[in-house]
Amino acid sequence: MENDSIPDQEESPAPVTPPPAENLAAPTFQKPADYYSSPPESHAGKSLPKWVPLGCGGAGCLFLVLMVGGAAFMGNQGATRVLSWMFERMEAETMQMVAADVPAEQRQQLEQEFKTLTGNIEQERVGLMSVQPILEQLRVAIGDQNLSREEVEALIESLRKANASTRPAQSP
C-alpha cells in the first residue's frame, strides 16, 4: 500500500493566531462616520494646537483694548491733536512745493495763515467742516507737486476764510 493514509483523517493546517494587539499600529485615518459617532471628548485635542485658540483670542482682546483706548484718546482732545499735527506736516510739505516765482511776502502770508489755523485748531475754534474746503483745494493744488502764484493766492484766501469763521474757545 502505497497510500497508508486514512481518507477521513487529513492533516489539519496549523491554527492561525492573530498578532498581539500591541503590535498593530493605530490607523492613521479615521472614517468620518467613526469621527462623528464618537463623543466630542475623544477627539477634542486633535483639531488645533493649544496655542491657536489662545493666540487668536489674545489678539482679539488686544485689538479690543486698542480700539477702546483709541476711542478714549480721540474723545479726549485727541482728534484736535491729530488734526493740528496733520496741518503742521502739511505746512512743511506745502512750503517746499511753492514755486520759485512766488514772492517772499506771499510765502510768508501762506506760512502765517497755516500757523494761525493750526493754533485755532488746537484751541478748538475751527471745526472739521471749516477745514474740509482747504483740504480739497490743497489736494488739487499739489497734484503736480508745484504751487504757482495763483494756487498760493487761492490757498491763502481759503485759509483766511477758515480762520475768520472761528468760534469762541471752549473751556476745558
Secondary structure, DSSP 4 states (H G I P E B T S, - for coil): ------TT-PPPPPPP-PPPGGGSPPPS---HHHHHHS-GGGGGGGSS-THHHHHHHHHHHHHHHHHHHHHHHIIIIIHHHHHHHHHHHHHHHHHHHB-TTS-HHHHHHHHHHHHHHHHHHHTT-S-HHHHHHHHHHHHHHGGGS-B-HHHHHHHHHHHHHHHHT--PPPP-
